[in-house]
Every structure is written in structure tokens, then in C-alpha cells.
Amino acid sequence: MNEKAYKTMGVAGGAGIAIGIVVMVVGVAAGVISIICGARLLKNKEGLMF
């Protein structure tokens, strides 16, 4: 019975690490895209005339 608990804990721990890595990568990618878009907006701000 204890072996089943250890296997379940191992699977849950591995899944937690995998999900954490995916969330971190997606977060970094979204941050980089946001910085690039913001920089483009600031750069092109000079060309606007109202």
C-alpha cells in the first residue's frame, strides 16, 4: 500500500514541476512580447497628429 502512495506522490510532484516550467515559459514570453509592443508604441508616438 505504501508503494502506491509513493508512486502517486512522485507523479504528482513531477506534474507540478512540469506545469510550473510551462507557466514560467509562457509568462516570460508574454512579458517579452509586452515590452516589445510597448517600445514600438513609444517609438511611433511621434508620428501621430490630432
Secondary structure, 3 states (H helix, E strand, C coil): CHHHHHHHHHHHHHHHHHHHHHHHHHHHHHHHHHHHHHHHHHHHHHHCCC
